[in-house]
Amino acid sequence: MPFDFKQKPTGVFKHILHAPVWLFRARLGFVFGKRIVMLEHEGRRSGKLRRTPLEVVHHQGDSYILCSGTGPNADWYRNLKAKPALGLWVGSRRREVIQRFLDDSEAATVFAGYETAHPKAAGKLAALMGVSHDGTHEGRVRMVAQIPMVELRLMP
């Protein structure tokens, strides 16, 4: 049975998804290039440091846009809504960041670019989330309301 990405991972799958954290902490994050980064954030209830590897939906210069592929209830996303991100690991370096949540129209434009650059990954993400659009900007706007995005800009 395939994993339901709307639910928190458990068991062996949870550990497999956590493996990139070990690589980033060992300063081996360069193996992911700039497509996977590790977000450092504070737990909204626990106050503990949390680390979450995430796929980059769009990258330009010092800006990295991340998508909550499991929806607005993902713990990392809810933590950022409560408190700003602490840092972002890109490759083997950790940097402080300034965060900004994208509005749905801007996120729809970013997702359209992601679809062009990574059509298979975009299709799988939409299928796993159970979302779709009709190919129009308005359709994407409705869809990204269910998969919100945040921009993290590296501080100098």
VENFEN-V679009 format. One line per field, one symbol per residue. ss: DSSP state (H for helix, E for strand, - for the rest). phi: phi as a letter, one per 40 degrees, with the letter a starting at -180 (. if undefined). burial: # if it has 16 or more other ideal C-beta (glycine too) atoms within 10 Angstrom, else .. A space follows every 10 residues. Layout:
ss: ???
phi: ???
burial: ???
This chain:
ss: ---------- HHHHHHHHHH HHHHH---HH HH---EEEEE EE------EE EEEEEEEEEE --EEEEE--- ----HHHHHH HH----EEEE --EEE-EEEE E--HHHHHHH HHHHHHH-HH HHHHHHHHH- ------HHHH HHHH----EE EEEE--
phi: .cccccbccb gcccccccdd ccccccgbcd ccgbcbbbcb abccbcgccb bbcacccaba gcbbbbbccb gcccdccccc ccacdcabcb gbbbbcbbba cccccccccc cccccccbdc ccccdccccg baacgccccc dcccccbcbb cbbccc
burial: ....#..... .........# #.##....#. .#...##### ##.......# ####.###.. ...####### #..####.## ....###### #..##.#.#. .#.#.##### ##.##..... .#..##..#. #.#......# #.##..#### ####..
